[in-house]
Amino acid sequence: MANRTEYKNQWMKENRDTKLLTLPKGRKAEIQAAADAIGESLNDFICKAIDERMERLERK
């Protein structure tokens, strides 16, 4: 099992960037509910929201 965990940790390190997101108490549940309502994961919902805002900034 340790090898599997090590493999997953190494894969994440090589293929993903991570950032801790700190939200006001209760906000995560609100965002999770919005993501659930459209069948998305919390991570996908947040990433798409960031992408949309970045696109709007690029058009300015």
C-alpha positions, 0 to 999 in steps of 0.5 A, a space after each residue: 500500500 505504501 508504494 501505491 501512496 508514494 506513486 500517487 503522491 509522486 504523480 500529483 507532484 509532477 502533474 498538478 499544482 496545489 493551493 490551499 483555499 481559505 473561505 469564510 465559515 459556511 462558504 464551502 458548503 454553499 459552493 459545494 451545493 452549487 457544484 452539486 446542482 450542476 453535477 460538477 465536483 467542487 474542484 471543477 466548479 472553482 477552476 471553471 469560475 477562475 477560468 471565466 474570470 480570467 477570460 473576462 479580464 483578458 477581454 478588457 
